Amino acid sequence: MSIKFAFKDDKFSLDKLQLPSRHYYFNDNENYIKLLNIGEGIFPKDKIRTSLNLDNSNLILTTESATKIYPSKKEYGIQKIDIILKNNSNLEFINDELILYKDSKYIQFFNLKSDENSTFFYIDILSRGRSFENFDFSKMMIKNRFFENNNLEYIEKFYILGDELKDYIIRKSSENFIFAKFYIKTNHNEKFLNNLHLENFESFSYSKNKKIILGSISSDNMFELKTKIYKVWELYRKELNKKSFNLGKQ
């Protein structure tokens, strides 16, 4: 199950589409794509691949709804995302939350390669599961890699059990159970990071070579969390001299 598409000079091309992957493409004032899976979510043995290439192009990309990971006795559900940005491209990837059901197993590989002049805004959101669950998933492995001019700028890799995450939150005495992680690259990272701090988003900092801004926020309320996410996104778009954008979702 996969989808592969590209934009060159802001013109869309669909290179591969293997059901049940689907997409909606809109172009009113900006290129905007919603990705969706015809099925109910990611099941054991599913392998979902998304490939995207932007060349001198701009794109807002989002998911139609939360990504649900279904229970498994043995096999993992796997998702792989590969992105290439070049020639002053800009990607704004607004992910919905990841919902790992009780006893689910999930692997995510994310690779983003950009040149020095391209920019991006990407988020991951992790919830505790369904409303009656509390990080009851079995196992999760995440490997996110970000490159600039083929040089590895940042890698994030972790493997965690649901019980370990649950215990960590208890030890931290935190009431928050929804987490968002930000990965941001602008052409003026120092200025943008200062703007974030002025808006009281204090948990943001640089990657090792200051090529990427990394940050996280948490909440016990999804609406509150997404309000904060959209505020950071609005600041990002302001940095790019763009107006705020309505994704058209609840």
N, C-alpha and C positions, 0 to 999 in steps of 0.2 A: 504494500500500500504506500504510494508515494505521489508527490507532486513536485515538479521542477519548473520554475518559471524565471523570467528575466525581464528587466527593463533596460533599454539602451536609448539614451536621449529622451527618456520619459515615454517611450513606446513599449507597450506590453507584448510579451510573447510567451506562450505556454508550450514548453518543450516536452513535458511528460505529465500524464495524469492517469493514475491507476486507482480505480475505485477500491474502497469507499472514500478516499480523500476527495474533497470538493472545495470550491472556492467561489466567492462572490467578488467581482471586480467592479469598482466604481471609479469614475473620473469626472467629478464635478469641477472642483477647483484644484484638487490634488489627487494623485494616485492613492487609492485606498483599497485594500484587500482584506476580506474576512476569510479565514480558514475554518473549515469544519469537517468533521468526520461523520459520514452517514450513519455509522453504527452508534451505539450508545456510549462508547468510550474505548479505552485500550484494554484488551483482554490478554490473558496469558498467551504467549507465542506471537502476539502481534508485533510487527516491525513497521513503524511509521517513519517515513523519511521525507523531509522537506528540504529542497534545495533552491536557493535564491541568488541571483546575480544582478547587481545594480551597477550600471555603467553610465556615469553622468546623468543620474536619475534620482528622484525622490520618491519615497514610498512610506505610507502609514500602513502597518500590518497589525492585525489583531486576530484573536480567536472568536468564534461565534459564542462560545460559552466555556465553562470550566472543563478541564480535562480530567476525566474520571478514570481511575485505574482499578480494575476489577480483581477480586480475590483469586489467588492461585495456590495450589498445593506445591508446585515445583517450578514451573516456567515463569520467566519474566516477561512483562510487557516492555518493549523497547521503543524509544523515540530518538531519532537522529536528525539534527538540524545543521545544515551547512550554508553559510552566507559569505558572499564576496562583495565588497564595496570598492569601487574605484572611480577615479576622475570626478572628484567633488560630489560624490553621491551622499545621500542622507537617508538613513533608515530609522523609523520610529516603530518599534515592535512592542505593542502593548498586550502582553499575555494576560489571560484570565487565570484564575487560581488552579492549582493542581490539587485534586481530591483523591487521596489514596484510601481506598476502602479497606476494611478489616481484612488482614491476611494477604494483602496485595504485595506484589514484588515489581519494582520499576527501575529501569535504567534510562538515563538521558545522556546523550552525547551532543554537545553544542559547540560548534566551531564558527568563529567569525573572523574573517580576514579583511583588513581594510588598508588603504594606502594612507599617507600622512594627511591628505586633504579631505578625506571623507569623514563623516560624522555619524553617530548613532546614539539611540536611546533604547535600552532593552531592560525588561524586568522579568523576574520570576516570582510567583506567589505560591506559598505553601500554606494550606489550611490543615486543620487537625483531622480531617475526614468528613464524613457526614455529621449532621447535627448531634447525633447520639453517640458519636465515636470520639476518641481522644488519642490520636496518633497510634491507632491499633494496627497499622500496616506492618507487614513482616520486615521487608528490606527495601532500601532505596540507595541507588548509586547515581551520583551526578558528576559529570566531568565537563566543565565549561572552559573553553580555551579562546583567547583573544590574541590576534596577531596584528602587527603593523609592519607593512612591507616585508612580510614573511618572517619577521622576527617575533618570537613569542613574548608578549607583553605581560600577560596575566593568565594563570591557570588556577582553577578552583576544582578540587577533586575531593569528594567525600563519600564514604560508605557508612550507612547508619541503620540501625535497627529501630523500629518504632518504640520499643521499650526504653532504649537508650535516650532517645529524644524526649520521651515523656519524663524520665527520671531527671534529665538535665533541667527541664522547665520547672519541675518541682523544687530542685535544689536552688534555682535562681529565685524562687518565690515569686514567679511572674504570673500575672493573670492573663497575659496576652497569649494567644494561641494561633494567630495568623501572622505570617511573616512575608515581607517583600524585600527582594534584593535588586539593587539597581546597578547597571553597567552603562556608563555614559562617556561619550567622547565628543568634545566640541573643538572648535579651532582656537578657543581661549579658555582652557581648562581652569587656570588660576582665577580668572575673573568670575567664571561660573561657579566655582566652588565657594568663593567669597559670597556670592549672591545667595547660595543655598544656606550658608551659615547665618547670614543676615535674616533669613526667613525662618530661623530656628531649626533647620534641618542639620543638626550638629553631628550626626553619625555618618558623615560622608568624608572620604579622604581619597588620596591618590593610590594608584598602582605604583610599582617600584620605580618606573621611569617617568611618572606623572603623565602618562599618555592616556590613562583612563581614570575616570572618577568612579569610585565604588561607594555604595551606601546601603543601608538597610533601615527599615522601619517595621514596627510590629503593632498589633492592636488586638482587642478582644471583640472587634466589630468590623465586619467586612465593608460596610458602607463607609465607616470612618477611615479605614485603611485606604480604600480606593479614592476617597476625597483627597487624602494626602498625596497619593500617587499622581492624581491628575494635577495637583498643584505643582509638584516637581516637574511634570511634563509641560505644564503651561510655562514655567520658567525656562525650560529648555527651548520651547518654541519661540519665546520672546528673545532668547539669545540668538536664534536664527532669523529674527525679524519676521516671524510668522504669527498669525493670529491663532487664538485657541481653536481647537477642532473638536466637534461633537462626533463621537464614534457611533451614535445612534443605537446605543444599547442601554438596557435598564441598569 
